[in-house]
Amino acid sequence: MATLLHLKSSIFGENGQSSGLSNTFVEDWRAQHPDGNVVVRDLAAAPLPHLDAVAVGGFMTAMDDRSAEQAVAVARSDELIAEISGAEVIVIALPMYNFGIPSTLKAWIDHIARAGVTFRYTENGPEGLLTGKKAYVFAARGGLYAGTSNDTQTPYIENVLGFVGINDVTIIAAEGLNMGDEAKAASLSTAHGQITALSGTLSAVA
Ligand SMILES: Cc1cc2nc3c(=O)[nH]c(=O)nc-3n(C[C@H](O)[C@H](O)[C@H](O)COP(=O)(O)O)c2cc1C
């Protein structure tokens, strides 16, 4: 039974465009995987705390030597890592806020990128340990950035996913959503068309 982890971070909840696009994909996936398991983590509705010295200190301290505070912080990270480790498919809804990814999503990344757990350092450089997964990213942006150096999101999300071992990443972006009703409708229609095409390529597992 395949598991899909759906990460949302729109401050507009289910009305967010990234939520809408990613929901469409997840519904398609669910239809093709009736026995599949979908885990939803809404990072805007239930934000994680910023990574801090307590958490990082806890990561670097042997289990039995951790303070109570460190143990709580490590348990939070462990839970998030167990969630992504248990999923074959990762779906990320990716709004653009102030030229970057939502801070709530960044906080999640900070809790799951953990040396010795989700990546390790080797003689040949860092090696990601969350292998064998596919990621699908659904970006929503008010302006136009794709293919330019102002696209701070796509290279970043690919880098960070690759760093933890997830190299099979598909990105669909709906852009120009704040450039008038016509541009918005055209962009969403194109993105939904891309999702339909993508859904047609899904395998039995992922
Ligand atoms: C606080 C805020 C900041 C935003 N910053 C940007 C921005 O820097 N660049 C941009 O193209 N659009 C920006 N937008 C527009 C959003 O990218 C657009 O509304 C998109 O649909 C957000 O995704 P969501 O609907 O899933 O929340 C911003 C919107 C908000 C509310």
The ligand as an SDF file (V2000), in Angstrom:
LIG
                    3D

 31 33  0  0  0  0  0  0  0  0999 V2000
    1.9860   37.9350    1.7890 C   0  0  0  0  0  0  0  0  0  0  0  0
    2.0720   37.6490    0.3190 C   0  0  0  0  0  0  0  0  0  0  0  0
    3.2720   37.8160   -0.3330 C   0  0  0  0  0  0  0  0  0  0  0  0
    3.3540   37.5520   -1.7040 C   0  0  0  0  0  0  0  0  0  0  0  0
    4.5500   37.7000   -2.3350 N   0  0  0  0  0  0  0  0  0  0  0  0
    4.6370   37.4150   -3.6530 C   0  0  0  0  0  0  0  0  0  0  0  0
    5.8810   37.5430   -4.3380 C   0  0  0  0  0  0  0  0  0  0  0  0
    6.9100   37.8640   -3.7830 O   0  0  0  0  0  0  0  0  0  0  0  0
    5.9180   37.2540   -5.6510 N   0  0  0  0  0  0  0  0  0  0  0  0
    4.7910   36.8520   -6.3280 C   0  0  0  0  0  0  0  0  0  0  0  0
    4.8840   36.5800   -7.5110 O   0  0  0  0  0  0  0  0  0  0  0  0
    3.6110   36.7080   -5.7030 N   0  0  0  0  0  0  0  0  0  0  0  0
    3.5160   36.9790   -4.3930 C   0  0  0  0  0  0  0  0  0  0  0  0
    2.3140   36.8370   -3.7530 N   0  0  0  0  0  0  0  0  0  0  0  0
    1.1800   36.2870   -4.4910 C   0  0  0  0  0  0  0  0  0  0  0  0
    1.0990   34.7890   -4.2380 C   0  0  0  0  0  0  0  0  0  0  0  0
    2.2320   34.1250   -4.7580 O   0  0  0  0  0  0  0  0  0  0  0  0
   -0.1680   34.2150   -4.8500 C   0  0  0  0  0  0  0  0  0  0  0  0
   -1.2740   34.8150   -4.1740 O   0  0  0  0  0  0  0  0  0  0  0  0
   -0.2580   32.7200   -4.7390 C   0  0  0  0  0  0  0  0  0  0  0  0
   -1.5360   32.3060   -5.1810 O   0  0  0  0  0  0  0  0  0  0  0  0
    0.0010   32.2620   -3.3200 C   0  0  0  0  0  0  0  0  0  0  0  0
   -0.2360   30.8770   -3.2030 O   0  0  0  0  0  0  0  0  0  0  0  0
   -1.5130   30.3540   -2.4030 P   0  0  0  0  0  0  0  0  0  0  0  0
   -2.7120   30.9030   -3.1310 O   0  0  0  0  0  0  0  0  0  0  0  0
   -1.4050   28.8860   -2.4790 O   0  0  0  0  0  0  0  0  0  0  0  0
   -1.4280   30.8830   -1.0030 O   0  0  0  0  0  0  0  0  0  0  0  0
    2.2140   37.1110   -2.4060 C   0  0  0  0  0  0  0  0  0  0  0  0
    1.0080   36.9420   -1.7200 C   0  0  0  0  0  0  0  0  0  0  0  0
    0.9350   37.2010   -0.3700 C   0  0  0  0  0  0  0  0  0  0  0  0
   -0.3730   37.0060    0.3510 C   0  0  0  0  0  0  0  0  0  0  0  0
  1  2  1  0
  2  3  1  0
  2 30  2  0
  3  4  2  0
  4  5  1  0
  4 28  1  0
  5  6  2  0
  6  7  1  0
  6 13  1  0
  7  8  2  0
  7  9  1  0
  9 10  1  0
 10 11  2  0
 10 12  1  0
 12 13  2  0
 13 14  1  0
 14 15  1  0
 14 28  1  0
 15 16  1  0
 16 17  1  0
 16 18  1  0
 18 19  1  0
 18 20  1  0
 20 21  1  0
 20 22  1  0
 22 23  1  0
 23 24  1  0
 24 25  2  0
 24 26  1  0
 24 27  1  0
 28 29  2  0
 29 30  1  0
 30 31  1  0
M  END
$$$$
